[in-house]
Amino acid sequence: MQSSTKTPMLPIAVPGARGAYSQTAARRFFGTNSPVLACKDSGAAVRAIAEGRASHAVIPVENSITGAFHGVADAFFQGDVAIVGEVLLPIRHALLAVPGTRLEDLSVVCSHATTLAQCRDWIASWSLATAPVPDTAEAAEGLAASGDSALGVIGNREMAASYGLEILAEGLSDRPDNRTRFLVLGDVAEQGEEGLRFAVQVGPVRTPRLLKTLRIQLESLGASRVRVPFLGSEDGRRFLVEFDHRKGDGPRALESACGSLPHRFLGAWSPTNSPRRAG
């Protein structure tokens, strides 16, 4: 896909309130001045494209520590969207509290369940209770409003700046290589066939064993990194299959491998963080 230097006509939809990692990923891909539209969840972010309220959506799909994000696959399967890019974002968690709070004052930390799992050892070392929340940025906003000095939020620097919170500690992840991969979605009209990485929605299928056959066929046609990062929750029979192909004929290999299997091509892109502009 060719980059453009146009200013976005519409915002980029992201799940989570102001300061969420999805917002950081969107601006890394589209540019720091790109407007964003905060949505309730990944499904709402994707629907914003179809409703004409956003040009693209940037949603988290998997983390290097905790794996695939639960329930995200259904966002891909709900409408005519295409995958047009990806962002691999280093994650550096920070402990946030109301100004004047000491770490010793805290008794509970809250964050998204995925984040709490990524910081399990650090949390245990301070003997803190945990409280999972659906939206970390929203929790940070709520903490700022409540002024509760016994509560901390594991978030990031952007949330601290957005809601006037103080950073008590940083680098809380149990592993230093913590990263989250985000996929960039656009309207199906933007779908390309040129790139190094390809994705297809497969299903519904009678048995997941058919995916093993599909993997073997794709590899025999020159595909590499064939994987199924996540599946849909609706009866568990729809899957997203992703693969790399460097011979320039990924779509042809895909059609040959899928044969009579029900499938929908989701797009081709280059797996880089190169900024581009929506327009």
C-alpha positions in Angstrom: 0.0 0.0 0.0 1.2 3.5 -0.8 1.7 6.0 2.0 -0.1 9.3 1.9 0.7 12.6 3.6 -2.9 13.7 3.8 -4.5 14.7 7.1 -7.1 12.3 8.2 -10.7 13.3 7.2 -12.0 11.0 10.0 -10.5 9.9 13.3 -8.9 6.5 14.0 -11.2 4.3 16.2 -9.5 2.6 19.1 -10.8 0.6 22.1 -10.4 2.2 25.5 -10.5 5.6 27.0 -8.0 8.4 26.6 -4.4 7.2 27.2 -5.0 3.6 26.3 -2.2 1.7 24.6 -4.4 1.4 21.5 -4.2 5.2 21.1 -0.4 5.0 21.3 -0.4 2.3 18.6 -2.7 4.3 16.4 -0.5 7.4 16.5 2.6 5.4 16.0 1.1 4.1 12.7 -0.7 7.1 11.5 1.3 10.0 13.0 1.3 11.8 16.3 -1.2 14.4 15.2 -3.9 11.9 14.0 -7.2 12.3 15.8 -8.6 9.3 17.6 -12.1 8.1 18.5 -12.3 6.3 21.8 -14.7 3.3 21.7 -16.1 1.0 24.3 -14.3 -2.1 22.9 -12.8 -3.6 19.7 -16.2 -4.4 18.2 -17.3 -0.8 18.6 -14.1 0.4 17.0 -14.6 -1.8 14.0 -18.3 -0.8 13.7 -17.2 2.9 13.6 -15.7 2.3 10.2 -18.9 0.9 8.8 -20.9 3.7 10.3 -18.7 6.3 8.7 -17.4 7.7 12.0 -13.8 6.5 11.6 -11.5 5.9 8.7 -9.6 3.0 10.4 -9.5 1.0 13.6 -6.5 -0.1 15.6 -7.1 -3.0 17.9 -4.9 -5.2 20.1 -4.8 -8.9 19.1 -2.0 -10.6 21.0 0.6 -10.1 23.7 4.0 -11.7 23.9 3.4 -12.8 27.5 -0.3 -13.6 27.7 -1.2 -14.6 24.1 -4.3 -13.7 22.2 -6.8 -11.2 23.5 -10.1 -12.9 24.4 -13.0 -12.2 22.2 -11.2 -10.0 19.7 -11.8 -12.3 16.7 -15.5 -11.5 16.5 -14.6 -7.9 15.7 -12.9 -9.1 12.5 -15.8 -11.3 11.5 -18.7 -8.8 12.0 -18.4 -6.7 8.9 -16.7 -5.8 5.6 -13.3 -4.7 6.9 -9.8 -5.4 5.7 -6.5 -5.7 7.5 -4.1 -3.0 6.1 -1.2 -3.0 8.6 0.1 -3.8 12.0 2.0 -2.3 14.9 4.2 -4.1 17.4 4.2 -1.9 20.5 6.7 -2.3 23.4 4.7 -2.3 26.6 6.1 -0.5 29.6 3.6 -0.6 32.5 3.6 2.0 35.2 1.9 2.1 38.6 -0.3 5.2 38.9 -1.8 6.8 42.0 -3.3 10.1 43.1 -0.7 12.7 43.8 0.9 12.4 47.3 0.4 8.7 47.6 3.3 6.4 48.6 3.6 2.9 47.3 3.3 1.7 50.9 -0.1 3.3 51.1 -1.7 1.1 48.5 -3.6 -2.1 49.3 -5.2 -2.8 45.9 -4.2 -2.4 42.2 -6.6 -2.5 39.3 -6.1 -2.9 35.6 -7.3 -5.0 32.7 -6.9 -8.7 33.5 -4.3 -9.1 30.8 -2.2 -6.4 32.3 -2.5 -7.9 35.8 -1.3 -11.2 34.4 1.7 -9.6 32.8 2.8 -8.1 36.2 1.9 -11.0 38.5 5.3 -11.3 40.1 5.8 -7.6 40.8 2.3 -7.4 42.3 3.0 -10.4 44.6 6.3 -8.9 45.7 4.3 -6.0 47.2 1.5 -8.2 48.6 -1.1 -6.2 46.8 -4.7 -7.4 46.1 -5.8 -7.1 42.5 -9.1 -5.9 41.0 -9.6 -6.6 37.2 -11.4 -4.0 35.2 -12.6 -4.0 31.6 -10.9 -0.7 30.7 -7.7 0.4 32.3 -7.8 4.0 31.0 -11.4 4.3 32.4 -10.1 3.0 35.7 -7.4 5.7 35.7 -10.0 8.4 35.1 -12.1 7.0 37.9 -9.2 7.0 40.3 -8.4 10.6 39.6 -12.0 11.5 40.3 -12.2 9.5 43.5 -8.9 10.5 45.1 -8.6 7.0 46.7 -5.1 6.8 48.1 -5.4 3.1 48.8 -5.9 2.2 45.2 -3.4 2.1 42.3 -3.9 1.6 38.6 -1.3 -0.3 36.4 -1.3 1.8 33.3 1.2 3.9 31.4 2.7 7.4 31.2 0.0 8.6 28.8 -2.7 7.8 31.3 -0.8 9.6 34.1 -0.5 12.7 32.0 -4.2 12.5 30.8 -5.7 12.2 34.2 -3.3 14.0 36.5 -2.0 10.9 38.3 1.4 10.3 39.8 3.8 7.5 38.7 5.0 5.5 41.6 6.9 2.8 39.7 7.7 1.8 36.1 8.8 -1.3 34.3 6.4 -3.7 36.2 6.2 -6.4 33.6 7.5 -9.8 34.6 9.4 -10.0 31.3 11.3 -7.1 29.7 10.3 -8.1 26.2 6.6 -7.4 26.8 5.0 -6.4 23.5 1.5 -6.2 22.1 0.6 -6.6 18.5 -2.1 -4.4 17.0 -3.8 -4.9 13.7 -4.9 -1.9 11.6 -8.3 -2.3 9.9 -9.8 -0.2 7.1 -12.8 -0.4 4.8 -12.9 -3.4 2.5 -12.4 -1.0 -0.4 -8.9 -0.4 0.9 -8.1 -4.1 0.8 -4.8 -4.8 -1.0 -3.2 -7.9 -2.5 0.4 -6.8 -2.3 2.5 -7.4 0.8 4.4 -10.0 2.7 1.7 -10.9 5.2 -1.8 -12.2 4.4 -4.9 -13.1 6.4 -8.1 -15.0 5.6 -11.2 -15.8 7.5 -12.0 -19.5 7.2 -15.3 -21.0 8.2 -17.6 -22.1 9.3 -15.9 -25.5 9.1 -17.1 -28.8 10.4 -13.9 -29.6 12.3 -10.7 -27.7 13.2 -8.7 -30.6 11.8 -9.3 -29.1 8.3 -7.0 -26.2 9.4 -4.1 -28.6 9.7 -4.7 -29.6 6.1 -4.9 -26.0 5.1 -1.6 -25.3 6.9 0.1 -28.1 5.0 -1.2 -26.9 1.7 -0.2 -23.3 2.2 3.3 -24.4 3.2 3.6 -26.6 0.1 2.8 -23.4 -1.9 5.6 -21.4 -0.4 3.9 -19.9 2.7 5.7 -19.5 6.0 4.7 -18.5 9.5 1.3 -20.1 8.9 -0.7 -19.6 12.2 -4.1 -19.3 13.7 -3.8 -16.4 16.1 -7.4 -16.6 17.3 -10.9 -17.9 16.6 -14.4 -16.6 16.7 -16.6 -17.3 19.7 -19.7 -18.0 17.7 -19.8 -21.8 17.7 -16.0 -21.9 17.5 -16.0 -22.8 13.8 -14.6 -19.6 12.3 -10.9 -18.9 12.3 -8.5 -16.2 11.2 -5.5 -17.8 9.4 -2.4 -15.6 8.9 0.7 -16.4 6.8 3.7 -14.8 5.2 4.5 -15.3 1.5 7.5 -13.8 -0.2 7.0 -14.9 -3.8 4.5 -12.2 -4.6 1.5 -14.6 -5.2 0.1 -15.0 -1.7 -3.6 -14.5 -2.8 -3.2 -17.2 -5.5 -1.6 -19.6 -3.0 -4.5 -18.9 -0.7 -7.2 -19.6 -3.2 -5.5 -22.8 -4.2 -5.0 -24.0 -0.6 -8.6 -23.1 0.5 -10.3 -24.8 -2.4 -13.9 -25.4 -1.5 -13.5 -24.3 2.2 -15.7 -21.2 2.9 -13.3 -18.3 3.3 -13.0 -14.6 2.9 -9.7 -12.8 2.1 -9.0 -10.1 4.7 -6.0 -8.4 3.2 -2.3 -8.1 2.6 0.2 -5.8 4.3 3.8 -5.4 5.3 4.6 -6.2 8.9 6.3 -2.9 9.8 5.6 0.0 12.1 6.2 2.5 9.3 3.9 5.5 9.9 1.4 6.4 7.3 -1.5 8.8 7.1 -5.1 8.1 6.7 -7.0 10.0 4.1 
